Every structure is written in C-alpha cells, then in structure tokens.
C-alpha cells in the first residue's frame, strides 16, 4: 500500500468499520465481507449485486438502494479499508521504518488474496479506481511521518519529499509480487529500503526546481 498496513487493511474482517448503532452497520459488514469473499472465489467478472446479496443474506433491494452496483460495492470495501487506525512503524531510523513498512506490504500482498484482487478490480471499475486512489493518498499521507522523523533526527535534509521516498521504497515490493508474481522476497524489501534511505540521506529526494519552496517532508508530500 501501500505503505505499511495498506495491503493488510484491505483484507479481512478488521478492515470493515463497525460503528455502534445496529442494523445498518451489521448489514454493511455482512455485505462488504460478501464482496471480498466472492471477489476472491469467483473474480471480478462473476461479481454481481445479486450474488453479493445472496451471500450476505441481505435483500437485493437493500443492496441496490445503498450501493447501486458492483462499482459502488468495491468502492465501499476500499473506503472501509482506509478507515482503520494503522500508523507506520517507528524503529528509530529511516531505513528501519521503510524496511518495516515493506515487510507489512509483503505480508498483506502474500497473506490475503483479496488484496491483489481489489487492486486488479480497480482497473475494471472507475468507482473502485477512484476509491483506491483515495486509499493510497491517505496511506501515503500517514507515512509522511517516517520522513518527518528522519528530518528531525538529521538523517535526511529539509525539503525531502516524503511521498517520493515511500513510493520509491515500496515500489519494488509491489512489482515483485503483483507484476512479476514472484512471491515475497524479504531481501529485496530490505535492499529497497536501504537504498532509498541512503539516497534520501544524500538529498536525492529534495525538490530543487527553481522557484519551488520546500518546507519539510510533510508540506512537500502533498505536492
């Protein structure tokens, strides 16, 4: 994700926000769990509102009224995944933080098949694609703190762009597992973290374009 718990948060029951207050929350939990199960079992092409309603034991008109279509269902699964309390690890060094994030991404991508299925579905559904973009934006924003801490410790210079650091560190993990289908490679995850931390320490992620203000990792992150 992601950064860190991004991938694991997309999978499993813990991703669903269970607000107190009864029937509506229970129905949402049942429906979103049904979407995840069917997506893994049957794939995107077989996913339908009727199938989800049947699996969730919810009347089909309830599902149509609230979610309208498959795109709405997938988008809500992704939005629910982004509503957890995950925060990036704090190991005391930028390299350690990035390695820990990569470890969580690996665990999420290899441990729960629904994670890859949701990412694949986002290429088939505009609503899911928009929701996935919101998910990534929010996840990378949370991860900005790993660079802010590194700046405060003097590991990397002011103006280091947090999002670019985290994307560069996690990208090899996503490529290895999702694109190359090579499975987890902890050595690659650690090497990527170490290489990006070293590059960041040398200022390679500082925005040095003329006339561009950089005010530290957090403000730069959103640009």
C-alpha positions as protocol buffer text, in pm:
chain_id: "A"
residue {
  index: 1
  type: UNK
  ca { x: 0 y: 0 z: 0 }
}
residue {
  index: 2
  type: UNK
  ca { x: 95 y: 93 z: 32 }
}
residue {
  index: 3
  type: UNK
  ca { x: 258 y: 191 z: 273 }
}
residue {
  index: 4
  type: UNK
  ca { x: 266 y: -44 z: 558 }
}
residue {
  index: 5
  type: UNK
  ca { x: -72 y: -177 z: 669 }
}
residue {
  index: 6
  type: UNK
  ca { x: -225 y: -59 z: 345 }
}
residue {
  index: 7
  type: UNK
  ca { x: -228 y: -402 z: 195 }
}
residue {
  index: 8
  type: UNK
  ca { x: -332 y: -590 z: 507 }
}
residue {
  index: 9
  type: UNK
  ca { x: -600 y: -336 z: 591 }
}
residue {
  index: 10
  type: UNK
  ca { x: -764 y: -403 z: 258 }
}
residue {
  index: 11
  type: UNK
  ca { x: -813 y: -764 z: 354 }
}
residue {
  index: 12
  type: UNK
  ca { x: -1008 y: -944 z: 619 }
}
residue {
  index: 13
  type: UNK
  ca { x: -1285 y: -851 z: 854 }
}
residue {
  index: 14
  type: UNK
  ca { x: -1082 y: -600 z: 1052 }
}
residue {
  index: 15
  type: UNK
  ca { x: -1096 y: -360 z: 759 }
}
residue {
  index: 16
  type: UNK
  ca { x: -1469 y: -302 z: 798 }
}
residue {
  index: 17
  type: UNK
  ca { x: -1562 y: -10 z: 1018 }
}
residue {
  index: 18
  type: UNK
  ca { x: -1812 y: -137 z: 1271 }
}
residue {
  index: 19
  type: UNK
  ca { x: -1983 y: 167 z: 1412 }
}
residue {
  index: 20
  type: UNK
  ca { x: -2214 y: 109 z: 1704 }
}
residue {
  index: 21
  type: UNK
  ca { x: -2576 y: 162 z: 1624 }
}
residue {
  index: 22
  type: UNK
  ca { x: -2725 y: -152 z: 1500 }
}
residue {
  index: 23
  type: UNK
  ca { x: -2874 y: -288 z: 1185 }
}
residue {
  index: 24
  type: UNK
  ca { x: -2719 y: -57 z: 926 }
}
residue {
  index: 25
  type: UNK
  ca { x: -2366 y: -125 z: 1049 }
}
residue {
  index: 26
  type: UNK
  ca { x: -2433 y: -501 z: 1061 }
}
residue {
  index: 27
  type: UNK
  ca { x: -2568 y: -503 z: 708 }
}
residue {
  index: 28
  type: UNK
  ca { x: -2269 y: -308 z: 580 }
}
residue {
  index: 29
  type: UNK
  ca { x: -2029 y: -550 z: 749 }
}
residue {
  index: 30
  type: UNK
  ca { x: -2211 y: -853 z: 603 }
}
residue {
  index: 31
  type: UNK
  ca { x: -2224 y: -705 z: 252 }
}
residue {
  index: 32
  type: UNK
  ca { x: -1861 y: -594 z: 239 }
}
residue {
  index: 33
  type: UNK
  ca { x: -1744 y: -930 z: 368 }
}
residue {
  index: 34
  type: UNK
  ca { x: -1950 y: -1097 z: 95 }
}
residue {
  index: 35
  type: UNK
  ca { x: -1790 y: -875 z: -169 }
}
residue {
  index: 36
  type: UNK
  ca { x: -1441 y: -972 z: -53 }
}
residue {
  index: 37
  type: UNK
  ca { x: -1523 y: -1341 z: -43 }
}
residue {
  index: 38
  type: UNK
  ca { x: -1685 y: -1351 z: -386 }
}
residue {
  index: 39
  type: UNK
  ca { x: -1415 y: -1141 z: -546 }
}
residue {
  index: 40
  type: UNK
  ca { x: -1152 y: -1392 z: -436 }
}
residue {
  index: 41
  type: UNK
  ca { x: -1360 y: -1702 z: -511 }
}
residue {
  index: 42
  type: UNK
  ca { x: -1507 y: -1603 z: -848 }
}
residue {
  index: 43
  type: UNK
  ca { x: -1325 y: -1295 z: -975 }
}
residue {
  index: 44
  type: UNK
  ca { x: -1447 y: -956 z: -1091 }
}
residue {
  index: 45
  type: UNK
  ca { x: -1644 y: -1080 z: -1392 }
}
residue {
  index: 46
  type: UNK
  ca { x: -1866 y: -1302 z: -1177 }
}
residue {
  index: 47
  type: UNK
  ca { x: -1925 y: -1038 z: -912 }
}
residue {
  index: 48
  type: UNK
  ca { x: -2282 y: -906 z: -908 }
}
residue {
  index: 49
  type: UNK
  ca { x: -2517 y: -727 z: -674 }
}
residue {
  index: 50
  type: UNK
  ca { x: -2748 y: -1028 z: -666 }
}
residue {
  index: 51
  type: UNK
  ca { x: -2465 y: -1267 z: -579 }
}
residue {
  index: 52
  type: UNK
  ca { x: -2346 y: -1036 z: -303 }
}
residue {
  index: 53
  type: UNK
  ca { x: -2695 y: -1002 z: -160 }
}
residue {
  index: 54
  type: UNK
  ca { x: -2738 y: -1379 z: -157 }
}
residue {
  index: 55
  type: UNK
  ca { x: -2402 y: -1441 z: 9 }
}
residue {
  index: 56
  type: UNK
  ca { x: -2464 y: -1168 z: 267 }
}
residue {
  index: 57
  type: UNK
  ca { x: -2820 y: -1288 z: 337 }
}
residue {
  index: 58
  type: UNK
  ca { x: -2946 y: -937 z: 268 }
}
residue {
  index: 59
  type: UNK
  ca { x: -3241 y: -848 z: 45 }
}
residue {
  index: 60
  type: UNK
  ca { x: -3123 y: -747 z: -302 }
}
residue {
  index: 61
  type: UNK
  ca { x: -3323 y: -421 z: -294 }
}
residue {
  index: 62
  type: UNK
  ca { x: -3129 y: -316 z: 15 }
}
residue {
  index: 63
  type: UNK
  ca { x: -2801 y: -368 z: -166 }
}
residue {
  index: 64
  type: UNK
  ca { x: -2918 y: -190 z: -482 }
}
residue {
  index: 65
  type: UNK
  ca { x: -3054 y: 101 z: -281 }
}
residue {
  index: 66
  type: UNK
  ca { x: -2737 y: 158 z: -81 }
}
residue {
  index: 67
  type: UNK
  ca { x: -2460 y: 57 z: -323 }
}
residue {
  index: 68
  type: UNK
  ca { x: -2633 y: 69 z: -665 }
}
residue {
  index: 69
  type: UNK
  ca { x: -2385 y: -154 z: -849 }
}
residue {
  index: 70
  type: UNK
  ca { x: -2062 y: -353 z: -828 }
}
residue {
  index: 71
  type: UNK
  ca { x: -1854 y: -37 z: -856 }
}
residue {
  index: 72
  type: UNK
  ca { x: -2025 y: 108 z: -552 }
}
residue {
  index: 73
  type: UNK
  ca { x: -1966 y: -212 z: -357 }
}
residue {
  index: 74
  type: UNK
  ca { x: -1596 y: -225 z: -442 }
}
residue {
  index: 75
  type: UNK
  ca { x: -1552 y: 144 z: -364 }
}
residue {
  index: 76
  type: UNK
  ca { x: -1706 y: 95 z: -20 }
}
residue {
  index: 77
  type: UNK
  ca { x: -1478 y: -201 z: 53 }
}
residue {
  index: 78
  type: UNK
  ca { x: -1179 y: 20 z: -26 }
}
residue {
  index: 79
  type: UNK
  ca { x: -1314 y: 318 z: 167 }
}
residue {
  index: 80
  type: UNK
  ca { x: -1372 y: 93 z: 468 }
}
residue {
  index: 81
  type: UNK
  ca { x: -1016 y: -35 z: 445 }
}
residue {
  index: 82
  type: UNK
  ca { x: -882 y: 319 z: 473 }
}
residue {
  index: 83
  type: UNK
  ca { x: -1073 y: 387 z: 793 }
}
residue {
  index: 84
  type: UNK
  ca { x: -855 y: 178 z: 1022 }
}
residue {
  index: 85
  type: UNK
  ca { x: -610 y: 312 z: 1279 }
}
residue {
  index: 86
  type: UNK
  ca { x: -289 y: 195 z: 1114 }
}
residue {
  index: 87
  type: UNK
  ca { x: 26 y: 402 z: 1162 }
}
residue {
  index: 88
  type: UNK
  ca { x: 373 y: 336 z: 1019 }
}
residue {
  index: 89
  type: UNK
  ca { x: 628 y: 170 z: 1247 }
}
residue {
  index: 90
  type: UNK
  ca { x: 883 y: 376 z: 1441 }
}
residue {
  index: 91
  type: UNK
  ca { x: 1211 y: 184 z: 1454 }
}
residue {
  index: 92
  type: UNK
  ca { x: 1439 y: 480 z: 1518 }
}
residue {
  index: 93
  type: UNK
  ca { x: 1588 y: 506 z: 1168 }
}
residue {
  index: 94
  type: UNK
  ca { x: 1452 y: 584 z: 824 }
}
residue {
  index: 95
  type: UNK
  ca { x: 1594 y: 262 z: 682 }
}
residue {
  index: 96
  type: UNK
  ca { x: 1435 y: 61 z: 961 }
}
residue {
  index: 97
  type: UNK
  ca { x: 1099 y: 232 z: 917 }
}
residue {
  index: 98
  type: UNK
  ca { x: 1098 y: 172 z: 542 }
}
residue {
  index: 99
  type: UNK
  ca { x: 1203 y: -191 z: 586 }
}
residue {
  index: 100
  type: UNK
  ca { x: 923 y: -243 z: 838 }
}
residue {
  index: 101
  type: UNK
  ca { x: 671 y: -84 z: 603 }
}
residue {
  index: 102
  type: UNK
  ca { x: 789 y: -310 z: 322 }
}
residue {
  index: 103
  type: UNK
  ca { x: 751 y: -610 z: 549 }
}
residue {
  index: 104
  type: UNK
  ca { x: 389 y: -518 z: 618 }
}
residue {
  index: 105
  type: UNK
  ca { x: 321 y: -463 z: 249 }
}
residue {
  index: 106
  type: UNK
  ca { x: 469 y: -805 z: 169 }
}
residue {
  index: 107
  type: UNK
  ca { x: 260 y: -971 z: 437 }
}
residue {
  index: 108
  type: UNK
  ca { x: -58 y: -808 z: 313 }
}
residue {
  index: 109
  type: UNK
  ca { x: 1 y: -889 z: -53 }
}
residue {
  index: 110
  type: UNK
  ca { x: 102 y: -1250 z: 2 }
}
residue {
  index: 111
  type: UNK
  ca { x: -114 y: -1337 z: 302 }
}
residue {
  index: 112
  type: UNK
  ca { x: -455 y: -1224 z: 180 }
}
residue {
  index: 113
  type: UNK
  ca { x: -557 y: -1290 z: -183 }
}
residue {
  index: 114
  type: UNK
  ca { x: -830 y: -1027 z: -164 }
}
residue {
  index: 115
  type: UNK
  ca { x: -567 y: -753 z: -159 }
}
residue {
  index: 116
  type: UNK
  ca { x: -439 y: -828 z: -508 }
}
residue {
  index: 117
  type: UNK
  ca { x: -795 y: -895 z: -624 }
}
residue {
  index: 118
  type: UNK
  ca { x: -908 y: -549 z: -513 }
}
residue {
  index: 119
  type: UNK
  ca { x: -615 y: -383 z: -686 }
}
residue {
  index: 120
  type: UNK
  ca { x: -689 y: -577 z: -1005 }
}
residue {
  index: 121
  type: UNK
  ca { x: -1059 y: -486 z: -982 }
}
residue {
  index: 122
  type: UNK
  ca { x: -969 y: -118 z: -971 }
}
residue {
  index: 123
  type: UNK
  ca { x: -857 y: -147 z: -1334 }
}
residue {
  index: 124
  type: UNK
  ca { x: -1205 y: -263 z: -1430 }
}
residue {
  index: 125
  type: UNK
  ca { x: -1420 y: -21 z: -1233 }
}
residue {
  index: 126
  type: UNK
  ca { x: -1389 y: 360 z: -1239 }
}
residue {
  index: 127
  type: UNK
  ca { x: -1552 y: 384 z: -895 }
}
residue {
  index: 128
  type: UNK
  ca { x: -1310 y: 133 z: -750 }
}
residue {
  index: 129
  type: UNK
  ca { x: -1019 y: 313 z: -916 }
}
residue {
  index: 130
  type: UNK
  ca { x: -1121 y: 641 z: -754 }
}
residue {
  index: 131
  type: UNK
  ca { x: -1161 y: 474 z: -417 }
}
residue {
  index: 132
  type: UNK
  ca { x: -822 y: 305 z: -449 }
}
residue {
  index: 133
  type: UNK
  ca { x: -665 y: 642 z: -529 }
}
residue {
  index: 134
  type: UNK
  ca { x: -820 y: 786 z: -214 }
}
residue {
  index: 135
  type: UNK
  ca { x: -685 y: 489 z: -21 }
}
residue {
  index: 136
  type: UNK
  ca { x: -331 y: 535 z: -150 }
}
residue {
  index: 137
  type: UNK
  ca { x: -336 y: 912 z: -96 }
}
residue {
  index: 138
  type: UNK
  ca { x: -446 y: 869 z: 262 }
}
residue {
  index: 139
  type: UNK
  ca { x: -196 y: 588 z: 326 }
}
residue {
  index: 140
  type: UNK
  ca { x: 99 y: 782 z: 187 }
}
residue {
  index: 141
  type: UNK
  ca { x: -7 y: 1085 z: 388 }
}
residue {
  index: 142
  type: UNK
  ca { x: 14 y: 876 z: 705 }
}
residue {
  index: 143
  type: UNK
  ca { x: 358 y: 757 z: 601 }
}
residue {
  index: 144
  type: UNK
  ca { x: 490 y: 1111 z: 571 }
}
residue {
  index: 145
  type: UNK
  ca { x: 578 y: 1089 z: 939 }
}
residue {
  index: 146
  type: UNK
  ca { x: 864 y: 848 z: 871 }
}
residue {
  index: 147
  type: UNK
  ca { x: 1038 y: 1118 z: 671 }
}
residue {
  index: 148
  type: UNK
  ca { x: 946 y: 1392 z: 918 }
}
residue {
  index: 149
  type: UNK
  ca { x: 1114 y: 1188 z: 1190 }
}
residue {
  index: 150
  type: UNK
  ca { x: 1419 y: 1135 z: 971 }
}
residue {
  index: 151
  type: UNK
  ca { x: 1442 y: 1510 z: 910 }
}
residue {
  index: 152
  type: UNK
  ca { x: 1418 y: 1576 z: 1284 }
}
residue {
  index: 153
  type: UNK
  ca { x: 1696 y: 1323 z: 1352 }
}
residue {
  index: 154
  type: UNK
  ca { x: 1917 y: 1480 z: 1087 }
}
residue {
  index: 155
  type: UNK
  ca { x: 1918 y: 1169 z: 870 }
}
residue {
  index: 156
  type: UNK
  ca { x: 1783 y: 1347 z: 564 }
}
residue {
  index: 157
  type: UNK
  ca { x: 1780 y: 1715 z: 464 }
}
residue {
  index: 158
  type: UNK
  ca { x: 1492 y: 1957 z: 499 }
}
residue {
  index: 159
  type: UNK
  ca { x: 1270 y: 1955 z: 194 }
}
residue {
  index: 160
  type: UNK
  ca { x: 1287 y: 1579 z: 144 }
}
residue {
  index: 161
  type: UNK
  ca { x: 966 y: 1478 z: -28 }
}
residue {
  index: 162
  type: UNK
  ca { x: 803 y: 1210 z: 181 }
}
residue {
  index: 163
  type: UNK
  ca { x: 574 y: 1061 z: -78 }
}
residue {
  index: 164
  type: UNK
  ca { x: 854 y: 1008 z: -325 }
}
residue {
  index: 165
  type: UNK
  ca { x: 1065 y: 840 z: -58 }
}
residue {
  index: 166
  type: UNK
  ca { x: 790 y: 599 z: 42 }
}
residue {
  index: 167
  type: UNK
  ca { x: 686 y: 524 z: -316 }
}
residue {
  index: 168
  type: UNK
  ca { x: 1046 y: 454 z: -417 }
}
residue {
  index: 169
  type: UNK
  ca { x: 1094 y: 221 z: -121 }
}
residue {
  index: 170
  type: UNK
  ca { x: 774 y: 21 z: -165 }
}
residue {
  index: 171
  type: UNK
  ca { x: 758 y: 6 z: -546 }
}
residue {
  index: 172
  type: UNK
  ca { x: 997 y: -291 z: -583 }
}
residue {
  index: 173
  type: UNK
  ca { x: 780 y: -495 z: -345 }
}
residue {
  index: 174
  type: UNK
  ca { x: 466 y: -427 z: -545 }
}
residue {
  index: 175
  type: UNK
  ca { x: 646 y: -509 z: -871 }
}
residue {
  index: 176
  type: UNK
  ca { x: 792 y: -831 z: -733 }
}
residue {
  index: 177
  type: UNK
  ca { x: 460 y: -962 z: -605 }
}
residue {
  index: 178
  type: UNK
  ca { x: 191 y: -812 z: -827 }
}
residue {
  index: 179
  type: UNK
  ca { x: 362 y: -768 z: -1163 }
}
residue {
  index: 180
  type: UNK
  ca { x: 627 y: -1039 z: -1164 }
}
residue {
  index: 181
  type: UNK
  ca { x: 421 y: -1277 z: -946 }
}
residue {
  index: 182
  type: UNK
  ca { x: 743 y: -1379 z: -777 }
}
residue {
  index: 183
  type: UNK
  ca { x: 617 y: -1402 z: -422 }
}
residue {
  index: 184
  type: UNK
  ca { x: 767 y: -1243 z: -114 }
}
residue {
  index: 185
  type: UNK
  ca { x: 1137 y: -1155 z: -123 }
}
residue {
  index: 186
  type: UNK
  ca { x: 1239 y: -1016 z: 218 }
}
residue {
  index: 187
  type: UNK
  ca { x: 1592 y: -947 z: 94 }
}
residue {
  index: 188
  type: UNK
  ca { x: 1458 y: -728 z: -187 }
}
residue {
  index: 189
  type: UNK
  ca { x: 1233 y: -546 z: 60 }
}
residue {
  index: 190
  type: UNK
  ca { x: 1528 y: -469 z: 288 }
}
residue {
  index: 191
  type: UNK
  ca { x: 1755 y: -374 z: -1 }
}
residue {
  index: 192
  type: UNK
  ca { x: 1498 y: -134 z: -141 }
}
residue {
  index: 193
  type: UNK
  ca { x: 1457 y: 30 z: 199 }
}
residue {
  index: 194
  type: UNK
  ca { x: 1832 y: 62 z: 247 }
}
residue {
  index: 195
  type: UNK
  ca { x: 1891 y: 203 z: -100 }
}
residue {
  index: 196
  type: UNK
  ca { x: 1616 y: 464 z: -71 }
}
residue {
  index: 197
  type: UNK
  ca { x: 1727 y: 566 z: 279 }
}
residue {
  index: 198
  type: UNK
  ca { x: 2081 y: 616 z: 150 }
}
residue {
  index: 199
  type: UNK
  ca { x: 1961 y: 816 z: -148 }
}
residue {
  index: 200
  type: UNK
  ca { x: 1742 y: 1031 z: 76 }
}
residue {
  index: 201
  type: UNK
  ca { x: 2035 y: 1099 z: 308 }
}
residue {
  index: 202
  type: UNK
  ca { x: 2224 y: 1239 z: 10 }
}
residue {
  index: 203
  type: UNK
  ca { x: 1942 y: 1474 z: -83 }
}
residue {
  index: 204
  type: UNK
  ca { x: 1816 y: 1291 z: -390 }
}
residue {
  index: 205
  type: UNK
  ca { x: 1454 y: 1338 z: -285 }
}
residue {
  index: 206
  type: UNK
  ca { x: 1478 y: 1711 z: -219 }
}
residue {
  index: 207
  type: UNK
  ca { x: 1283 y: 1921 z: -466 }
}
residue {
  index: 208
  type: UNK
  ca { x: 1541 y: 2158 z: -614 }
}
residue {
  index: 209
  type: UNK
  ca { x: 1343 y: 2303 z: -901 }
}
residue {
  index: 210
  type: UNK
  ca { x: 1394 y: 2679 z: -935 }
}
residue {
  index: 211
  type: UNK
  ca { x: 1132 y: 2884 z: -756 }
}
residue {
  index: 212
  type: UNK
  ca { x: 994 y: 2583 z: -574 }
}
residue {
  index: 213
  type: UNK
  ca { x: 955 y: 2620 z: -199 }
}
residue {
  index: 214
  type: UNK
  ca { x: 1012 y: 2316 z: 16 }
}
residue {
  index: 215
  type: UNK
  ca { x: 923 y: 2333 z: 381 }
}
residue {
  index: 216
  type: UNK
  ca { x: 999 y: 1985 z: 501 }
}
residue {
  index: 217
  type: UNK
  ca { x: 863 y: 1641 z: 438 }
}
residue {
  index: 218
  type: UNK
  ca { x: 500 y: 1698 z: 532 }
}
residue {
  index: 219
  type: UNK
  ca { x: 427 y: 2005 z: 318 }
}
residue {
  index: 220
  type: UNK
  ca { x: 624 y: 1868 z: 27 }
}
residue {
  index: 221
  type: UNK
  ca { x: 443 y: 1535 z: 50 }
}
residue {
  index: 222
  type: UNK
  ca { x: 114 y: 1665 z: -80 }
}
residue {
  index: 223
  type: UNK
  ca { x: 258 y: 1830 z: -388 }
}
